[in-house]
Amino acid sequence: MATAHHRETDKLAAQNRRARHDYFIEDTVEAGVMLLGSEVKSLRAGRASIAESYAAQQADGLYLVNAYIPEYEAANRLNHAPKRARKLLLHRRELGRLLGAVQREGMTLVPLSIYFNARGIAKVQLGLAKGKRKGDKREAEKERDWSRDRARLLRDRG
């Protein structure tokens, strides 16, 4: 099980900050993504948004749906559709494991970030996620506030 962690050499192109607030992330997986040249250029400019996106199974594999990569102005008429579905590249066994978890346990595949690895290849970090209920979110917020207050108290006292 290869879990993807960003290294210092990885350049972040887009991040889904709400994902960890809205979901319990059980596992993370690094996937390749099939992009057009104008999409890569636009990602390098760092203007993409994956806040509303998710990964879904279609006829021939797993696709990143609803990710917004704005058009690259210099590409002119060879430009891409900003919200098109983009194929995700995974090993067959990994794909089977993820899809099994989605079908059996009702989990969701949420993109956590898009980044360029050390070789300059665009990668998507997918999180195998379970939705949080309103109470869970409140609980997490209380925990976060308390840990912040505790750190403040310890710092002020010491």
Number of C-alpha atoms within 10 A of each C-alpha: 7 9 11 16 11 14 9 9 11 18 18 18 21 23 19 17 12 12 20 16 16 16 20 17 21 10 15 20 20 21 21 16 19 17 16 12 14 20 22 18 17 20 24 18 12 18 14 20 20 23 19 14 19 18 22 18 16 10 6 7 14 21 20 24 19 18 21 20 23 20 21 20 11 11 14 10 7 11 16 18 11 16 16 14 20 17 21 22 17 17 9 10 9 14 16 12 10 20 21 13 15 18 10 8 10 12 21 22 25 27 29 24 22 27 21 19 17 12 8 12 13 22 22 25 20 25 28 22 23 18 17 16 11 9 9 15 17 13 12 13 13 12 12 12 12 12 12 11 12 12 12 12 11 9 9 8 7 6
